[in-house]
Structures are given as C-alpha cells and as structure tokens.
C-alpha cells in the first residue's frame, strides 16, 4: 500500500498551485459549514448545507497530511494558514509551500476525494 504522503508524480508549479488552491478552497468550505442545521418544513426549498461524515473526514485528512508534510518548517505552517485566510505571503515562501504540499495533495483533490467516497457508499455519481 502506498503512503498518502509519498508523491505520486512530480507536478509542475502551475499544477501544484491549482491543486493546492482546490484543496484549500474545499477545506475552507467544509470549515464554514454549520455543525447543526434545523429541518426544512418546505419540501420545495433547497436542502441546507451541513457537515457530513465525509466532509469532516476530508477536513481531518487535509489537517493530518498538511501537518505531516510541514511539521519541520514553522514558516511554511504559518504561511499555510495565512493563505487559507487569504492573507498575503512572501512569494518565495508561497512557492515553497505550494510545491511541498502539491506533491502530497493528489488524493485530497475535492473532486477526486468526494467521488471516491460516493463510489464507496454506492451512490450514483450524478444527482
């Protein structure tokens, strides 16, 4: 079995940046979801977004893998949180962060991650 932090393939900077942004965007969305949602009485209304076991697993996986890959570099750890909160980061630090995280974020791409979860549960891929 392949380790989740082993790089699957070498990505260029642009691919790493796109993957990094996608994972951070997904993580941010999950963290912004409410823990509790009241029930909807109107059947015509859209269902409320809420945290699900799958979204919680995603957030935990992002935190676990990110902390493992950045555990030896406090500067990159603080840059990760700064970028998550859309604060400016030094260009060279941001580049190092994106390249280091991009190597291990492949399985955390939200599109791939949540597709795999739905397939495992046996749900259709389209709704």
Beta strands, then each sheet from edge to edge (+ up, - down):
end
